[in-house]
């Protein structure tokens, strides 16, 4: 006599999610609005006045500042505050991530 094994049934097994692209629907997708950010130093400098440029140092907070003057890189425009202690700055030669609020 051969013993037969019976496969145990899983209670309330949910169907697996299919991989791949989502199904296409008849409804048109909503257009994605993206704001283009200026990254060209010359066009960014047009919006900044000389009085708005602040001398850069590690200990200052530049989250409300438009532009800085760095002793090595020159005048730069702050394009993004990445964290409490980091800012993204566009200089004439390159884009840099600089420290701020460094105590």
N, C-alpha and C positions, 0 to 999 in steps of 0.2 A: 504494500500500500504506500503510495506516494502522498506525502503531505503537500498540500498546495497552500502557498502563502497568499493572503488576501491583502491588497493594497489598502492602507487606511485612508479613509476619505477625510479631507480637511473640512472642518465645519465653516460655512459661510465664506468660502474663498472668493475674494474680489478679483475681477479680471485685471490682468496686468495692463499698465499704460503702454500704449504703442509709442515707439520712438520715431523720430523723423520730423518732418515739417508739419505744422498744424494744418488742418483742413482749410481749404479755400472756401470762403462763403460768398454769397451773391452781393453782400453789402460791401461798398467800397471802403477801404481803410481810411481812417482819418489822417489827414496830412500831418506829418511831424514838423513842428515848428522848431527850428534851430537858429539860435542867434549866432551870427558869425562874429567872432572876436577878432579885433585888430591885433595883429602881431608884428606889423611893420613899425619899426622904431620911428621913422620919419612921420608917418601919419598919426601915431600916438602923441608925438611931441607937439603937433599942431594944437592939441586940446589942452596943453599944459602951459601955464604962465610961469615966469621966472620966480615969482614969489611963492609958488606952491612947492618948489623943490626944497627938500629937507636933507641935511647932512646925514649920512648913514652911520649908525653904530649898532653894535650887537644888542645893546641893552634897551633900546627904544622900541616902542610899539608902533608899527606902520600900518595897522589895519585901516586907519582912516586917512592915510596919506596917498596922494596921487603919484608923486615922483620923488626919487632920492638922488643924491649925488654921492657916488662911491669913489674913494680915492684911487682905486685901481681901474675900475671899469667905466667910470664917468657917470653921466646922467642916465638914469634908468626909470622906466615907467612900471609901476606895480600893477600887474594884470590880475593877480589872484592871491588871496590869502589861503594858503594850503592847510595851515594849522595855527595854533596859538603861537608857535615858535618858528614858522616858516612862511616865506612869501616868494612868489614867482615874479621875477623882474625881467623886463625886456630892455637890454642895453643895445647900443648901436651895433656892436659886434656879435652879440649872442644873447640867448635867453638863459638866465641863471636862477637857481633856488638859493635864497639867502636866509640866514637865521635872523630872528627878532626875539625880543623879550628874553634874552640870554642873561640869566643872573647867576 
